[in-house]
Structures are given as structure tokens and as C-alpha cells.
């Protein structure tokens, strides 16, 4: 389905593969109050040949009205994972919006074992409740 394709991204930068997928959190949302909460899952896979550590994240979030905000911080979900070559780290988080759709994209900063800092892309993915609305109409 086309919607699923834009709800996911898969990008490799400096030998670090970042896959992202999003989903609508119905129980956490309140459309009548313009509160839409989306969960997302990230898988980071070190496909390179150096050990790396995730230091920080930078998110660019744009809602359906075109309002842009930036979120920055150390690590992810309170962690700064170290990834040996061939290893992966998976986590889930959430993003609230005032509109029923938006997009997220960003950058992770990693440090390789030789102290080189690496900016790793997180490809743009769609936050939307479209699938849930379609499912409700089908039932």
C-alpha cells in the first residue's frame, strides 16, 4: 500500500542503516481537541566495520499546517547505545501533533571508535491517521 511506503524510511549513511516506521496511537489521541499522537519505531543497524556510539539526535517535525519544530537531545530514549559492527539497536517513541498528519526526519550524531563524528540521516517518514480512518470506514 502506498501509505505504508511513506510511513517508513530506510537510509544508510556512513555504514549505519536507520529504518523508521510510524503508526497512529488512537488511545492517546483526541481529534476533537486537535491532539494526534503518533508512535514510531526506529531500528539502527551498524553495517560498517567500526564500533560506533550514538551521541545525540536532531529531529525536524513538520505538522499538516506547515509549522516546523526542532527537537534535539542526547541519545535516544535515555540511552547512548554502542553498536559493534553487525549489531542493531531498536527503540520506540512518540510524537504529538496538532494536526492529523505531519512528517519527521532528522540526524543522529555517532562517534566512531577512532573518534570520528558521523552525522547519520534519518529519512523522512509520514505521521498520519489515514490508515485508521480507512479501516473504520471499511468496517
BATINU-826704 format. One line per 5 residues: number of its first residue (from 1); their letters; for each residue x, y, z of N, C-alpha, C. Coordinates in steps of 0.1 Angstrom, whole numbers. Layout:
BEGIN
NUM> a> X:Y:Z:X:Y:Z:X:Y:Z | ...
This chain:
BEGIN
1> xxxxx> 8:-12:0:0:0:0:9:12:0 | 5:22:-8:13:35:-9:15:42:4 | 5:42:13:6:49:26:17:42:34 | 18:29:34:28:22:42:42:26:37 | 43:28:25:57:32:19:61:45:25
6> xxxxx> 52:55:26:56:68:30:57:69:46 | 51:59:52:51:58:67:65:52:72 | 73:48:62:85:42:66:97:48:58 | 109:48:64:120:52:57:132:42:60 | 141:42:51:153:33:53:165:39:46
11> xxxxx> 174:44:53:185:52:48:198:47:54 | 209:45:46:222:42:52:232:53:49 | 238:57:60:249:68:59:261:63:67 | 272:64:62:285:60:69:284:46:74 | 277:37:67:276:23:71:266:21:82
16> xxxxx> 258:31:86:248:29:96:234:31:90 | 227:20:91:214:19:84:203:23:95 | 194:32:91:184:37:100:170:34:93 | 162:26:99:149:23:94:139:29:104 | 129:36:99:118:42:107:105:38:102
21> xxxxx> 95:36:111:81:34:108:73:40:118 | 61:45:114:52:53:122:38:46:123 | 31:49:133:17:44:135:9:54:144 | -4:54:142:-12:63:149:-16:57:162 | -15:65:173:-19:60:186:-33:65:190
26> xxxxx> -43:57:186:-57:61:188:-60:64:203 | -56:55:212:-59:57:226:-53:69:233 | -42:74:227:-35:86:232:-40:99:226 | -47:98:215:-51:109:207:-65:114:211 | -68:126:207:-81:132:209:-84:142:198
31> xxxxx> -88:137:186:-90:145:174:-99:157:177 | -110:155:185:-119:167:188:-112:178:195 | -100:175:201:-92:185:208:-79:189:200 | -79:184:187:-67:186:179:-54:181:185 | -56:169:191:-44:162:197:-43:148:190
36> xxxxx> -32:147:182:-29:135:174:-16:130:179 | -15:118:184:-3:112:188:1:100:180 | 14:101:175:19:91:166:31:84:173 | 31:71:172:42:63:177:52:61:165 | 64:59:168:73:55:157:84:45:163
41> xxxxx> 88:36:154:98:27:158:110:29:149 | 122:28:156:135:30:149:143:18:150 | 150:13:140:160:3:140:173:9:134 | 183:8:142:196:13:138:205:1:137 | 211:-1:125:219:-13:123:233:-8:118
46> xxxxx> 243:-12:125:257:-9:121:262:-19:111 | 261:-15:98:265:-23:87:280:-21:83 | 286:-12:91:300:-8:88:310:-17:95 | 323:-13:95:333:-22:101:339:-15:114 | 333:-4:119:338:2:131:328:2:142
51> xxxxx> 332:1:154:323:3:165:319:17:166 | 306:20:169:301:34:169:292:35:182 | 291:48:186:282:51:197:273:63:193 | 260:61:196:251:72:193:252:82:204 | 255:95:200:257:105:210:244:114:211
56> xxxxx> 238:118:200:227:127:200:218:126:188 | 206:133:189:196:132:179:192:147:176 | 187:149:164:181:161:160:169:157:151 | 157:161:155:145:159:147:140:172:141 | 135:170:129:128:181:122:113:176:120
61> xxxxx> 104:182:127:90:178:126:82:189:120 | 74:185:110:65:195:103:51:190:104 | 42:198:109:28:193:110:20:196:97 | 8:193:96:0:194:84:-3:209:81 | -1:218:90:-2:232:87:11:238:83
66> xxxxx> 21:230:82:35:235:78:43:241:89 | 38:240:101:45:245:113:57:235:116 | 69:241:116:81:233:118:86:235:132 | 90:224:138:97:224:151:109:215:151 | 119:218:160:131:210:161:132:205:175
71> xxxxx> 136:192:176:138:186:189:153:180:188 | 160:184:198:174:179:199:177:174:213 | 186:164:214:189:159:227:200:149:227 | 205:145:239:215:134:240:208:121:238 | 214:112:230:210:98:229:196:97:224
76> xxxxx> 190:85:227:176:82:223:170:74:235 | 158:77:239:151:71:250:160:69:262 | 168:79:265:177:79:277:189:70:276 | 192:66:263:204:58:261:213:63:250 | 226:60:251:235:63:241:242:49:237
81> xxxxx> 234:41:229:239:28:227:252:27:219 | 260:17:222:272:14:214:269:2:205 | 272:3:193:269:-7:183:282:-13:177 | 285:-25:180:296:-32:173:292:-34:158 | 301:-37:149:298:-40:136:288:-52:135
86> xxxxx> 278:-50:127:268:-61:126:257:-61:136 | 258:-52:146:248:-52:157:237:-41:154 | 226:-43:160:215:-33:159:209:-29:172 | 202:-18:172:195:-12:184:181:-8:179 | 171:-12:186:157:-9:183:151:-1:194
91> xxxxx> 143:9:191:135:16:202:123:22:196 | 114:25:205:101:32:201:99:44:209 | 93:54:203:89:67:210:77:72:204 | 74:85:206:61:90:201:63:105:198 | 53:110:190:54:124:186:39:130:186
96> xxxxx> 36:140:194:23:146:194:22:157:183 | 11:158:177:9:169:167:-5:175:169 | -7:187:164:-20:194:165:-28:191:152 | -22:184:143:-29:181:130:-29:166:128 | -38:161:119:-39:147:117:-28:141:109
101> xxxxx> -19:149:104:-7:143:97:5:153:98 | 16:148:96:29:155:95:40:147:91 | 52:152:91:64:144:88:75:146:98 | 84:136:99:95:136:107:107:132:99 | 119:138:102:132:134:96:142:140:105
106> xxxxx> 155:136:103:165:141:112:178:135:110 | 186:136:121:200:132:121:204:127:134 | 211:116:134:218:111:146:233:115:145 | 239:118:156:254:120:156:260:108:163 | 268:101:157:276:90:162:290:94:164
111> xxxxx> 297:87:172:312:87:173:317:74:171 | 326:73:161:333:60:158:344:58:168 | 348:45:168:359:41:177:372:49:175 | 374:54:163:386:62:160:383:77:163 | 373:80:170:369:94:174:362:102:163
116> xxxxx> 361:97:151:354:105:141:340:106:144 | 334:118:142:320:121:144:313:119:131 | 302:112:131:294:109:119:280:114:121 | 276:122:111:262:126:110:254:116:101 | 244:109:107:237:99:101:223:103:98
121> xxxxx> 218:102:86:205:107:82:194:97:87 | 183:103:92:170:96:94:161:101:83 | 157:93:74:149:97:63:135:101:67 | 130:110:59:116:115:61:106:104:61 | 97:104:71:86:95:71:73:102:76
126> xxxxx> 62:97:72:49:103:73:42:99:86 | 37:108:94:28:105:105:14:108:100 | 6:98:100:-8:100:95:-18:90:102 | -30:95:103:-40:86:108:-49:80:97 | -45:83:84:-52:79:72:-56:64:73
131> xxxxx> -47:55:76:-50:41:76:-61:38:86 | -61:44:98:-71:41:108:-84:46:103 | -85:58:97:-98:63:92:-103:53:81 | -94:49:72:-98:40:61:-104:27:67 | -97:22:77:-101:9:84:-115:11:90
136> xxxx> -117:22:96:-130:24:103:-141:25:93 | -139:31:81:-149:32:70:-152:18:65 | -142:9:65:-144:-4:59:-152:-14:68 | -152:-11:81:-160:-20:90:-174:-17:90
